[in-house]
Amino acid sequence: MNNMRVFYEKKERVKYISHLDTAHCMQRALKRAGLPVWYTEGFNPHMYLTFAIPLALGYESECEIMDFRLTEDISPEEVTERLNRVLPPGFHVLRTDLPVRKPADIVKAEYAVSFYGDSQAIEAQLAAFLAQDEILVEKKTKKGLSVVDLKQEILSCSMQKQEGSVLLQIVLPAGISKHINPSLLTDAWMAQADCPADRIAILKKRVLCQDGSEFI
């Protein structure tokens, strides 16, 4: 059996598809592509797929990752070509490789957050918001609600004013041990802003390992 790792985009209308529906979509695509995917054994055999850091509903992404096994030798290039022929609009396989790192190696993710509206007001208020000594928010955990200081969780960030929007490039913890959703930050800012954004769009750009290298 050959392990395969698919790196794909999820954009446009399919950003509103849940993670569960995304998994079902990928299962159908693998079947339609005629790829010999390995199934689990037992009373209820099912296609064995795993996803690294499932994407939050409403986010777009340039770095989604899906692992599966093939029962026959097929080149990564052919896997990419077959899947792109059958995937619906909004999904696009960027490349397929043999897995190198383990999903547990992912510790952070880079996001591009676009705030649309009065860019001058948004830039000033967002800069003041990020300059606070602490940014306390409530975060849901398995044990209930806990208070998190987002200021301490921001690994890096930069801001750029554009025509009609402000772009925030931000790196946050992501992975099995700790995951900070960027909507915690945008929701907290919107609650404080005198001139909130008309719309906010979040794009996941990269997932990274501890040393800063891109996950492969």
C-alpha positions, 0 to 999 in steps of 0.5 A: 500500500502507498500512503498519499498526501493531497494538498488542495485549495478550498475557496469560493462557495465551498467555503460554506461546506462543513468539514463532514461534507468536505470529507464526503465530497472527497470520498465521492471524488476519489471514487469517481476518479477511479483511484484504488483507495484502501478501505478499513476492515471489519463489519463496516468497511469505510474509506480511510481518510485523514485531514490535518487541521480541519478548516472552520466553516466560512474560511477559505484555504490554500493549504488543506491536507488530506491523507489516504492509502492506495492499494496499487502503485499510482504516481502522485501526478496522476492522482492530482490529475484524476482528482482535479477532473472530478472535483467540484468548483472551489476545490482544486488539488495543488499537488500530491506527494508521499507524506514526510512529516506527521500531522502532530508536527504542525504547531502554527498556521498563517492567515490572511484576514481582510477587513472590508470597509473604511480602511483608514478607520479600520487601520487605526482601530485595529492598530490600537486594538492589537497594541493593547497589553492584553486581549482577553476572550472566552474560548470553548474547550472540552472542559467548558469555557476558558479565558485566553489572552490572545495577545500572548498567542499572536506569534507574528502579525503585520498590517497593510492598508489597501483600497477599501480594506485592511489586510492583516497577515497573522500567525497563530498556534494551530495543531493538536496541542493548541489551536487558536481560531482567528475568528476569536480575534476578529470577533473581539475586535468587532465588539470593540470597534467604533467603525466595524468592518462591513465584511471580514474574509479569512484565508488560511495560507500555510501550516507550519512546523515548530522550526517555521518550515512548511508542513510536507 
